[in-house]
Amino acid sequence: MKKKINFFTIPLLLLSVFNMVQSGANEQAGLVPAGLVNTYWRLVELEGQPVKTAEGQREMKFTLREENRVTGYGGCNSFFGSYSHDASVLTFSQLAATRKFCADTMDRESLFMKALSHAATYKLTGQTLQLFDDGGQLLASLEAVYLN
């Protein structure tokens, strides 16, 4: 006895398979919400201005480590220090950096370090981390970067 395949069965089956594959691809592409700790955070906005990395230059970034340590790069110098966070509070302390001089990036690096020093709260939405001062003023926006 032969079974007939319903005309709508094949397209429905193909659509189901496509949705399962697409769901897995979204997770692999980093579209799941980023975690605050152990994520590479790239600076994309500082004091309301977009941050563009010149070709051949390293991007400004930081990573919060599990041991309440922060490491990063400010555009010229590497930096490190401590942080603490709880609920929506995020503060940085004991920040120190190497002492190279880079005429073209020092001003922006100083603003980045100042933003970290004044950070009091944060908002994490999807792939975006926003840092605010104690008055609620947006200091910096960063985006999660997933390394392969």
Backbone hydrogen bonds in HBPLUS format (Angstrom, degrees):
<---DONOR---> <-ACCEPTOR-->    atom                        ^
c    i                          cat <-CA-CA->   ^        H-A-AA   ^      H-
h    n   atom  resd res      DA  || num        DHA   H-A  angle D-A-AA Bond
n    s   type  num  typ     dist DA aas  dist angle  dist       angle   num
A0009-THR N   A0006-ASN O   3.06 MM   3  5.26 151.9  2.14 108.9 117.5     1
A0012-LEU N   A0008-PHE O   3.22 MM   4  6.19 157.2  2.28 143.2 150.0     2
A0013-LEU N   A0009-THR O   2.88 MM   4  6.03 155.6  1.94 150.5 157.5     3
A0014-LEU N   A0010-ILE O   2.92 MM   4  6.14 163.8  1.95 158.1 162.0     4
A0015-LEU N   A0011-PRO O   2.92 MM   4  6.08 155.7  1.98 146.3 152.8     5
A0016-SER N   A0012-LEU O   3.05 MM   4  6.26 154.6  2.12 144.8 151.1     6
A0017-VAL N   A0013-LEU O   3.09 MM   4  6.36 161.5  2.12 151.1 155.5     7
A0018-PHE N   A0014-LEU O   2.96 MM   4  6.15 161.7  1.99 149.0 154.3     8
A0019-ASN N   A0015-LEU O   3.01 MM   4  6.22 160.4  2.05 149.3 153.8     9
A0020-MET N   A0016-SER O   3.11 MM   4  6.37 154.8  2.18 147.9 154.2    10
A0021-VAL N   A0017-VAL O   3.02 MM   4  6.27 162.7  2.05 154.6 159.0    11
A0022-GLN N   A0018-PHE O   2.85 MM   4  6.02 164.9  1.88 155.3 159.8    12
A0023-SER N   A0019-ASN O   2.99 MM   4  6.05 155.4  2.05 143.0 149.2    13
A0024-GLY N   A0020-MET O   3.21 MM   4  6.45 159.2  2.25 146.0 150.4    14
A0025-ALA N   A0021-VAL O   2.99 MM   4  6.25 152.8  2.06 148.7 156.8    15
A0026-ASN N   A0022-GLN O   2.97 MM   4  6.20 153.4  2.04 150.2 156.5    16
A0027-GLU N   A0023-SER O   3.31 MM   4  6.60 156.4  2.37 145.1 150.1    17
A0028-GLN N   A0024-GLY O   3.09 MM   4  6.35 158.8  2.14 147.2 153.0    18
A0029-ALA N   A0025-ALA O   2.87 MM   4  6.01 140.8  2.03 145.2 156.1    19
A0031-LEU N   A0026-ASN O   3.08 MM   5  5.48 161.6  2.11 164.2 160.0    20
A0030-GLY N   A0027-GLU O   3.19 MM   3  5.39 160.9  2.23 106.4 111.0    21
A0034-ALA N   A0126-GLY O   2.94 MM  92  5.92 169.6  1.95 136.2 138.3    22
A0038-ASN N   A0064-LEU O   2.70 MM  26  5.58 173.0  1.70 166.3 168.8    23
A0145-VAL N   A0040-TYR O   2.92 MM 105  5.42 145.5  2.04 157.9 165.0    24
A0041-TRP N   A0062-PHE O   2.87 MM  21  5.35 166.8  1.89 162.6 165.5    25
A0062-PHE N   A0041-TRP O   2.95 MM  21  5.35 146.3  2.06 142.7 153.5    26
A0042-ARG N   A0143-GLU O   2.89 MM 101  5.27 171.3  1.90 152.7 150.1    27
A0143-GLU N   A0042-ARG O   2.82 MM 101  5.27 151.7  1.90 144.4 150.6    28
A0043-LEU N   A0060-MET O   2.86 MM  17  5.52 173.7  1.87 147.9 150.1    29
A0044-VAL N   A0141-SER O   2.88 MM  97  5.74 174.3  1.89 150.9 152.0    30
A0051-VAL N   A0044-VAL O   2.87 MM   7  4.91 160.4  1.91 121.6 121.8    31
A0045-GLU N   A0141-SER O   3.14 MM  96  4.92 148.3  2.25 144.3 138.5    32
A0141-SER N   A0045-GLU O   2.92 MM  96  4.92 157.5  1.97 134.6 138.0    33
A0046-LEU N   A0049-GLN O   2.88 MM   3  5.32 160.6  1.91 151.3 153.4    34
A0049-GLN N   A0046-LEU O   3.04 MM   3  5.32 164.6  2.07 113.6 118.3    35
A0047-GLU N   A0139-LEU O   2.99 MM  92  5.31 178.9  1.99 151.4 151.7    36
A0057-GLN N   A0054-ALA O   2.98 MM   3  5.48 155.4  2.04 139.5 139.4    37
A0061-LYS N   A0073-TYR O   2.95 MM  12  5.39 153.7  2.02 144.9 153.2    38
A0073-TYR N   A0061-LYS O   2.91 MM  12  5.39 155.3  1.98 140.6 145.7    39
A0063-THR N   A0071-THR O   2.79 MM   8  5.54 150.9  1.87 163.6 173.1    40
A0071-THR N   A0063-THR O   3.13 MM   8  5.54 159.2  2.18 151.1 157.2    41
A0065-ARG N   A0069-ARG O   2.69 MM   4  5.15 169.8  1.70 179.5 175.8    42
A0068-ASN N   A0065-ARG O   3.27 MM   3  5.77 134.4  2.49 124.5 123.9    43
A0083-TYR N   A0068-ASN O   3.11 MM  15  5.30 147.2  2.22 128.3 129.5    44
A0070-VAL N   A0081-GLY O   2.95 MM  11  5.28 162.6  1.98 127.8 131.6    45
A0081-GLY N   A0070-VAL O   2.99 MM  11  5.28 132.9  2.21 149.6 150.5    46
A0072-GLY N   A0079-PHE O   2.95 MM   7  5.23 150.4  2.04 147.1 143.0    47
A0079-PHE N   A0072-GLY O   2.91 MM   7  5.23 161.9  1.94 129.1 132.4    48
A0074-GLY N   A0077-ASN O   2.88 MM   3  5.53 174.3  1.88 163.2 163.6    49
A0098-THR N   A0078-SER O   3.00 MM  20  5.75 153.8  2.07 160.0 167.4    50
A0080-PHE N   A0096-ALA O   2.94 MM  16  5.63 151.9  2.02 158.1 164.8    51
A0096-ALA N   A0080-PHE O   2.90 MM  16  5.63 159.1  1.95 166.4 172.0    52
A0082-SER N   A0093-SER O   2.89 MM  11  5.18 172.8  1.89 161.0 159.8    53
A0093-SER N   A0082-SER O   2.87 MM  11  5.18 163.9  1.90 136.6 138.2    54
A0084-SER N   A0091-THR O   2.92 MM   7  5.48 147.9  2.03 150.2 157.1    55
A0091-THR N   A0084-SER O   2.96 MM   7  5.48 162.7  1.99 158.4 164.2    56
A0086-ASP N   A0089-VAL O   3.00 MM   3  5.19 146.8  2.11 134.6 142.3    57
A0089-VAL N   A0086-ASP O   2.81 MM   3  5.19 168.7  1.82 142.2 141.4    58
A0122-TYR N   A0088-SER O   2.84 MM  34  5.47 148.2  1.94 147.5 153.1    59
A0090-LEU N   A0120-ALA O   3.09 MM  30  5.38 156.5  2.15 111.8 119.2    60
A0105-THR N   A0102-CYS O   3.13 MM   3  5.69 152.1  2.21 117.5 125.2    61
A0106-MET N   A0102-CYS O   3.05 MM   4  5.73 133.0  2.28 167.6 177.0    62
A0109-GLU N   A0105-THR O   2.95 MM   4  6.10 159.9  1.99 155.5 162.2    63
A0110-SER N   A0106-MET O   2.89 MM   4  6.05 156.8  1.95 148.9 154.6    64
A0111-LEU N   A0107-ASP O   3.08 MM   4  6.40 153.2  2.16 145.6 152.5    65
A0112-PHE N   A0108-ARG O   2.96 MM   4  6.24 153.0  2.04 148.4 155.9    66
A0113-MET N   A0109-GLU O   2.94 MM   4  6.23 164.9  1.97 156.1 159.2    67
A0114-LYS N   A0110-SER O   2.92 MM   4  6.06 151.9  2.00 143.7 152.2    68
A0115-ALA N   A0111-LEU O   2.87 MM   4  6.08 154.0  1.94 145.0 151.9    69
A0116-LEU N   A0112-PHE O   3.02 MM   4  6.36 158.9  2.06 150.8 155.9    70
A0117-SER N   A0113-MET O   2.96 MM   4  6.16 157.5  2.01 144.8 151.3    71
A0118-HIS N   A0114-LYS O   2.96 MM   4  6.17 141.1  2.12 146.7 156.7    72
A0119-ALA N   A0115-ALA O   2.99 MM   4  6.00 114.6  2.43 140.6 155.9    73
A0119-ALA N   A0116-LEU O   3.32 MM   3  5.17 152.8  2.39  96.9 104.9    74
A0120-ALA N   A0132-PHE O   2.76 MM  12  5.96 166.9  1.78 166.3 161.6    75
A0121-THR N   A0132-PHE O   3.19 MM  11  5.21 167.7  2.20 136.0 139.3    76
A0132-PHE N   A0121-THR O   2.91 MM  11  5.21 169.8  1.92 149.3 148.1    77
A0123-LYS N   A0130-GLN O   2.96 MM   7  5.16 146.9  2.07 140.8 148.2    78
A0130-GLN N   A0123-LYS O   2.88 MM   7  5.16 163.1  1.91 151.4 157.1    79
A0125-THR N   A0128-THR O   2.92 MM   3  5.29 160.5  1.96 158.8 162.7    80
A0128-THR N   A0125-THR O   2.94 MM   3  5.29 167.9  1.95 132.1 135.0    81
A0144-ALA N   A0127-GLN O   2.84 MM  17  5.18 155.5  1.90 147.4 154.2    82
A0129-LEU N   A0142-LEU O   2.87 MM  13  5.11 165.4  1.89 144.4 149.3    83
A0142-LEU N   A0129-LEU O   2.78 MM  13  5.11 156.1  1.83 151.9 159.7    84
A0131-LEU N   A0140-ALA O   2.90 MM   9  5.31 166.3  1.91 157.8 160.9    85
A0139-LEU N   A0131-LEU O   2.77 MM   8  5.55 171.2  1.78 155.0 157.1    86
A0133-ASP N   A0137-GLN O   2.97 MM   4  5.44 152.6  2.05 143.9 150.9    87
A0136-GLY N   A0133-ASP O   3.02 MM   3  5.38 166.5  2.04 117.2 120.1    88
